[in-house]
Amino acid sequence: MVAVGRLRPPFVDDVLHYQKLLVRYARLELIEVRENEQASRRLPRRSFTSLLHRDGETMDSVAFSEFLEGCRRRGEDLCFVVGGPFGLELEDVDHRLSLGAFTLPHQLARVVLLEQLYRGHKILAGEPYHY
């Protein structure tokens, strides 16, 4: 995940919590970039890039798990990009994802995305999680 801005309390604890939970399901790397730095320069090469964007595709948790599985089956590394407080416009992305119609603080959007990644992996593993 590439994210604009530094994570601050109280969100740091939540991100660490989901990082620990995701270890058994996926390799996760969090890269923070400064707001004036070009995020596109930090995107991993040959990865499927999904930008969190207000006009992106919306999915429920099951559809999101299927999206994750599709990337896995194609052998694609998946990189999510979270903009800063003013959003982020990137042209060369493979996908745009919306977390819904609500406007979320960018740091909270990171937590929500990590929770959905965890939930998606639990669904794919056939493990119980509250639906």
Phi and psi restraints in degrees (value plus and minus 20) as a CYANA .aco file:
   2 VAL   PHI    -128.0   -88.0
   2 VAL   PSI     106.8   146.8
   3 ALA   PHI    -152.6  -112.6
   3 ALA   PSI     119.4   159.4
   4 VAL   PHI    -105.1   -65.1
   4 VAL   PSI     110.6   150.6
   5 GLY   PHI      73.6   113.6
   5 GLY   PSI     139.5   179.5
   6 ARG   PHI    -109.7   -69.7
   6 ARG   PSI     120.8   160.8
   7 LEU   PHI     -95.4   -55.4
   7 LEU   PSI     116.5   156.5
   8 ARG   PHI    -148.5  -108.5
   8 ARG   PSI     140.6   180.6
   9 PRO   PHI     -79.1   -39.1
   9 PRO   PSI     127.6   167.6
  10 PRO   PHI    -110.4   -70.4
  10 PRO   PSI     -16.1    23.9
  11 PHE   PHI     -96.2   -56.2
  11 PHE   PSI     -41.4    -1.4
  12 VAL   PHI     -77.7   -37.7
  12 VAL   PSI     -66.9   -26.9
  13 ASP   PHI     -81.7   -41.7
  13 ASP   PSI     -60.1   -20.1
  14 ASP   PHI     -86.5   -46.5
  14 ASP   PSI     -62.0   -22.0
  15 VAL   PHI     -83.0   -43.0
  15 VAL   PSI     -65.1   -25.1
  16 LEU   PHI     -80.9   -40.9
  16 LEU   PSI     -59.3   -19.3
  17 HIS   PHI     -78.6   -38.6
  17 HIS   PSI     -70.7   -30.7
  18 TYR   PHI     -91.4   -51.4
  18 TYR   PSI     -50.6   -10.6
  19 GLN   PHI     -79.6   -39.6
  19 GLN   PSI     -64.4   -24.4
  20 LYS   PHI     -84.4   -44.4
  20 LYS   PSI     -60.3   -20.3
  21 LEU   PHI     -88.6   -48.6
  21 LEU   PSI     -53.7   -13.7
  22 LEU   PHI     -99.0   -59.0
  22 LEU   PSI     -34.8     5.2
  23 VAL   PHI     -73.6   -33.6
  23 VAL   PSI     -58.6   -18.6
  24 ARG   PHI     -98.6   -58.6
  24 ARG   PSI     -28.3    11.7
  25 TYR   PHI    -131.7   -91.7
  25 TYR   PSI     -53.5   -13.5
  26 ALA   PHI    -174.8  -134.8
  26 ALA   PSI     135.6   175.6
  27 ARG   PHI    -104.4   -64.4
  27 ARG   PSI     107.6   147.6
  28 LEU   PHI    -146.8  -106.8
  28 LEU   PSI     108.0   148.0
  29 GLU   PHI    -145.6  -105.6
  29 GLU   PSI     108.0   148.0
  30 LEU   PHI    -126.6   -86.6
  30 LEU   PSI     102.2   142.2
  31 ILE   PHI    -137.4   -97.4
  31 ILE   PSI     100.5   140.5
  32 GLU   PHI    -120.7   -80.7
  32 GLU   PSI     116.1   156.1
  33 VAL   PHI    -142.9  -102.9
  33 VAL   PSI     131.5   171.5
  34 ARG   PHI     -90.6   -50.6
  34 ARG   PSI     136.9   176.9
  35 GLU   PHI     -83.2   -43.2
  35 GLU   PSI     -50.1   -10.1
  36 ASN   PHI    -110.6   -70.6
  36 ASN   PSI     -22.0    18.0
  37 GLU   PHI    -106.7   -66.7
  37 GLU   PSI     125.1   165.1
  38 GLN   PHI     -97.8   -57.8
  38 GLN   PSI      90.9   130.9
  39 ALA   PHI     -81.2   -41.2
  39 ALA   PSI     -52.2   -12.2
  40 SER   PHI     -81.0   -41.0
  40 SER   PSI     -46.8    -6.8
  41 ARG   PHI     -91.6   -51.6
  41 ARG   PSI     -38.7     1.3
  42 ARG   PHI    -119.7   -79.7
  42 ARG   PSI     -19.5    20.5
  43 LEU   PHI     -93.7   -53.7
  43 LEU   PSI     115.4   155.4
  44 PRO   PHI     -83.1   -43.1
  44 PRO   PSI     119.2   159.2
  45 ARG   PHI     -88.2   -48.2
  45 ARG   PSI     128.9   168.9
  46 ARG   PHI      38.6    78.6
  46 ARG   PSI       9.9    49.9
  47 SER   PHI    -128.7   -88.7
  47 SER   PSI     135.4   175.4
  48 PHE   PHI    -101.9   -61.9
  48 PHE   PSI      97.9   137.9
  49 THR   PHI    -125.0   -85.0
  49 THR   PSI     105.5   145.5
  50 SER   PHI    -139.3   -99.3
  50 SER   PSI      99.0   139.0
  51 LEU   PHI    -115.2   -75.2
  51 LEU   PSI     106.3   146.3
  52 LEU   PHI     -89.4   -49.4
  52 LEU   PSI     104.6   144.6
  53 HIS   PHI    -172.3  -132.3
  53 HIS   PSI     121.4   161.4
  54 ARG   PHI     -81.3   -41.3
  54 ARG   PSI     -45.9    -5.9
  55 ASP   PHI    -118.8   -78.8
  55 ASP   PSI      -5.7    34.3
  56 GLY   PHI     -99.1   -59.1
  56 GLY   PSI     158.5   198.5
  57 GLU   PHI     -90.0   -50.0
  57 GLU   PSI     115.8   155.8
  58 THR   PHI    -122.4   -82.4
  58 THR   PSI     124.5   164.5
  59 MET   PHI    -161.9  -121.9
  59 MET   PSI     133.9   173.9
  60 ASP   PHI    -105.6   -65.6
  60 ASP   PSI     157.9   197.9
  61 SER   PHI     -84.6   -44.6
  61 SER   PSI     -56.5   -16.5
  62 VAL   PHI     -87.8   -47.8
  62 VAL   PSI     -64.4   -24.4
  63 ALA   PHI     -82.7   -42.7
  63 ALA   PSI     -57.6   -17.6
  64 PHE   PHI     -84.9   -44.9
  64 PHE   PSI     -60.4   -20.4
  65 SER   PHI     -83.3   -43.3
  65 SER   PSI     -57.8   -17.8
  66 GLU   PHI     -86.3   -46.3
  66 GLU   PSI     -56.3   -16.3
  67 PHE   PHI     -81.9   -41.9
  67 PHE   PSI     -65.6   -25.6
  68 LEU   PHI     -81.1   -41.1
  68 LEU   PSI     -64.0   -24.0
  69 GLU   PHI     -84.4   -44.4
  69 GLU   PSI     -58.6   -18.6
  70 GLY   PHI     -80.2   -40.2
  70 GLY   PSI     -62.9   -22.9
  71 CYS   PHI     -84.2   -44.2
  71 CYS   PSI     -61.3   -21.3
  72 ARG   PHI     -83.6   -43.6
  72 ARG   PSI     -64.2   -24.2
  73 ARG   PHI     -84.6   -44.6
  73 ARG   PSI     -52.7   -12.7
  74 ARG   PHI    -101.6   -61.6
  74 ARG   PSI     -23.5    16.5
  75 GLY   PHI      52.4    92.4
  75 GLY   PSI       5.5    45.5
  76 GLU   PHI    -114.5   -74.5
  76 GLU   PSI     113.8   153.8
  77 ASP   PHI     -93.5   -53.5
  77 ASP   PSI     121.8   161.8
  78 LEU   PHI    -132.3   -92.3
  78 LEU   PSI     108.0   148.0
  79 CYS   PHI    -144.0  -104.0
  79 CYS   PSI      98.6   138.6
  80 PHE   PHI    -114.2   -74.2
  80 PHE   PSI     123.7   163.7
  81 VAL   PHI    -141.3  -101.3
  81 VAL   PSI     105.4   145.4
  82 VAL   PHI    -134.7   -94.7
  82 VAL   PSI     102.0   142.0
  83 GLY   PHI     -94.0   -54.0
  83 GLY   PSI     156.4   196.4
  84 GLY   PHI    -109.9   -69.9
  84 GLY   PSI    -178.9  -138.9
  85 PRO   PHI     -82.9   -42.9
  85 PRO   PSI     -41.0    -1.0
  86 PHE   PHI    -125.6   -85.6
  86 PHE   PSI      -5.8    34.2
  87 GLY   PHI      57.0    97.0
  87 GLY   PSI    -189.6  -149.6
  88 LEU   PHI    -177.8  -137.8
  88 LEU   PSI     113.6   153.6
  89 GLU   PHI    -132.7   -92.7
  89 GLU   PSI      98.2   138.2
  90 LEU   PHI    -146.5  -106.5
  90 LEU   PSI     113.3   153.3
  91 GLU   PHI    -106.5   -66.5
  91 GLU   PSI     -60.7   -20.7
  92 ASP   PHI    -110.8   -70.8
  92 ASP   PSI      43.5    83.5
  93 VAL   PHI    -138.4   -98.4
  93 VAL   PSI     137.2   177.2
  94 ASP   PHI    -106.3   -66.3
  94 ASP   PSI     -40.5    -0.5
  95 HIS   PHI    -178.9  -138.9
  95 HIS   PSI     130.6   170.6
  96 ARG   PHI    -142.6  -102.6
  96 ARG   PSI     112.5   152.5
  97 LEU   PHI    -141.9  -101.9
  97 LEU   PSI     113.7   153.7
  98 SER   PHI    -129.9   -89.9
  98 SER   PSI     116.9   156.9
  99 LEU   PHI    -106.7   -66.7
  99 LEU   PSI     -15.3    24.7
 100 GLY   PHI     108.5   148.5
 100 GLY   PSI    -199.2  -159.2
 101 ALA   PHI     -96.7   -56.7
 101 ALA   PSI     -39.6     0.4
 102 PHE   PHI     -88.6   -48.6
 102 PHE   PSI     126.3   166.3
 103 THR   PHI    -108.0   -68.0
 103 THR   PSI     104.2   144.2
 104 LEU   PHI    -133.4   -93.4
 104 LEU   PSI     125.4   165.4
 105 PRO   PHI     -78.9   -38.9
 105 PRO   PSI     122.1   162.1
 106 HIS   PHI     -78.9   -38.9
 106 HIS   PSI     -51.8   -11.8
 107 GLN   PHI     -91.8   -51.8
 107 GLN   PSI     -56.7   -16.7
 108 LEU   PHI     -89.1   -49.1
 108 LEU   PSI     -55.0   -15.0
 109 ALA   PHI     -79.8   -39.8
 109 ALA   PSI     -55.9   -15.9
 110 ARG   PHI     -81.8   -41.8
 110 ARG   PSI     -64.6   -24.6
 111 VAL   PHI     -84.1   -44.1
 111 VAL   PSI     -65.6   -25.6
 112 VAL   PHI     -81.5   -41.5
 112 VAL   PSI     -64.0   -24.0
 113 LEU   PHI     -81.9   -41.9
 113 LEU   PSI     -64.7   -24.7
 114 LEU   PHI     -83.6   -43.6
 114 LEU   PSI     -59.3   -19.3
 115 GLU   PHI     -83.0   -43.0
 115 GLU   PSI     -61.2   -21.2
 116 GLN   PHI     -88.9   -48.9
 116 GLN   PSI     -54.2   -14.2
 117 LEU   PHI     -83.0   -43.0
 117 LEU   PSI     -63.9   -23.9
 118 TYR   PHI     -83.0   -43.0
 118 TYR   PSI     -67.5   -27.5
 119 ARG   PHI     -80.4   -40.4
 119 ARG   PSI     -64.1   -24.1
 120 GLY   PHI     -80.4   -40.4
 120 GLY   PSI     -62.0   -22.0
 121 HIS   PHI     -88.8   -48.8
 121 HIS   PSI     -55.8   -15.8
 122 LYS   PHI     -84.2   -44.2
 122 LYS   PSI     -61.3   -21.3
 123 ILE   PHI     -82.1   -42.1
 123 ILE   PSI     -67.2   -27.2
 124 LEU   PHI     -83.0   -43.0
 124 LEU   PSI     -52.5   -12.5
 125 ALA   PHI    -101.9   -61.9
 125 ALA   PSI     -24.0    16.0
 126 GLY   PHI      50.1    90.1
 126 GLY   PSI       2.5    42.5
 127 GLU   PHI    -113.5   -73.5
 127 GLU   PSI     130.7   170.7
 128 PRO   PHI     -88.6   -48.6
 128 PRO   PSI     122.3   162.3
 129 TYR   PHI    -177.3  -137.3
 129 TYR   PSI     129.9   169.9
 130 HIS   PHI     -91.6   -51.6
 130 HIS   PSI     107.8   147.8
